[in-house]
Amino acid sequence: MLQEKIDLKKIALFHTGEWHCFDPFSAFSIEYKGRVWMTVEHAYQAARFVDVSIVEKIYNATSPYKAKEIARKEKLNIQVIVS
């Protein structure tokens, strides 16, 4: 089995330092469509759905990770918006 050496300094999964505010999982609320969302991740995941019950589950999620988890579980209900 071939293993490559991975340089972790080159992998940027999340913004850190002074740029952490741009990470969708950072603890900053955002106003989107007249509501204040706990994080950008909450708003992003909810924006993918039109089913109000799913949107509310995501809105009430206790963390951005939970919001993403709910969206993953409901992925068959995602509405594709064509403009």
C-alpha positions as CSV (number, residue, x, y, z in Angstrom):
1,M,0.0,0.0,0.0
2,L,1.4,3.4,-1.1
3,Q,1.2,6.1,1.5
4,E,1.8,9.8,0.6
5,K,3.2,12.2,3.1
6,I,0.5,14.9,3.6
7,D,1.6,18.5,4.4
8,L,-1.1,19.6,6.8
9,K,-0.1,23.2,6.4
10,K,-1.3,23.1,2.8
11,I,-4.8,21.8,3.8
12,A,-7.2,24.6,4.6
13,L,-10.4,23.0,5.8
14,F,-11.5,26.0,7.9
15,H,-10.4,29.6,8.1
16,T,-8.3,30.3,11.1
17,G,-6.8,33.4,12.8
18,E,-8.0,36.7,11.6
19,W,-10.0,35.0,8.8
20,H,-12.1,32.8,11.0
21,C,-15.1,35.1,10.6
22,F,-15.4,33.9,7.0
23,D,-15.8,30.2,8.0
24,P,-19.5,29.1,7.7
25,F,-19.0,27.2,11.0
26,S,-17.8,30.2,13.0
27,A,-20.0,31.5,15.8
28,F,-21.3,34.6,14.1
29,S,-25.0,35.1,13.4
30,I,-26.2,36.4,10.1
31,E,-29.4,38.0,8.9
32,Y,-30.9,36.2,5.9
33,K,-34.3,36.7,4.4
34,G,-35.6,38.6,7.4
35,R,-34.4,36.1,10.1
36,V,-31.3,36.0,12.2
37,W,-29.5,32.6,11.8
38,M,-27.1,31.2,14.3
39,T,-24.4,30.8,11.7
40,V,-23.9,31.1,7.9
41,E,-24.0,27.3,7.8
42,H,-27.5,27.3,9.2
43,A,-28.7,29.8,6.7
44,Y,-26.9,28.0,3.8
45,Q,-28.3,24.6,4.6
46,A,-31.8,26.0,5.1
47,A,-31.7,27.9,1.8
48,R,-31.5,24.5,0.0
49,F,-35.0,23.5,1.1
50,V,-38.6,24.8,0.6
51,D,-40.2,22.5,3.1
52,V,-40.9,24.7,6.1
53,S,-40.6,21.8,8.6
54,I,-37.0,21.1,7.4
55,V,-36.1,24.7,7.4
56,E,-37.3,25.0,11.0
57,K,-35.3,22.0,12.1
58,I,-32.2,23.5,10.6
59,Y,-33.0,26.9,12.1
60,N,-33.3,25.3,15.6
61,A,-30.2,23.2,15.3
62,T,-27.9,23.7,18.3
63,S,-24.7,23.9,16.2
64,P,-23.6,24.3,12.5
65,Y,-22.6,20.7,12.5
66,K,-26.1,19.7,13.6
67,A,-27.6,21.9,10.8
68,K,-25.5,20.2,8.2
69,E,-26.3,16.8,9.6
70,I,-30.1,17.6,9.4
71,A,-29.6,18.7,5.8
72,R,-27.7,15.5,4.9
73,K,-30.5,13.4,6.3
74,E,-33.1,15.4,4.3
75,K,-31.0,15.5,1.1
76,L,-33.7,13.7,-1.0
77,N,-35.9,16.7,-0.3
78,I,-33.5,19.4,-1.6
79,Q,-35.2,21.7,-4.1
80,V,-33.1,22.6,-7.1
81,I,-33.7,26.2,-8.0
82,V,-33.2,27.0,-11.7
83,S,-33.0,30.7,-12.5
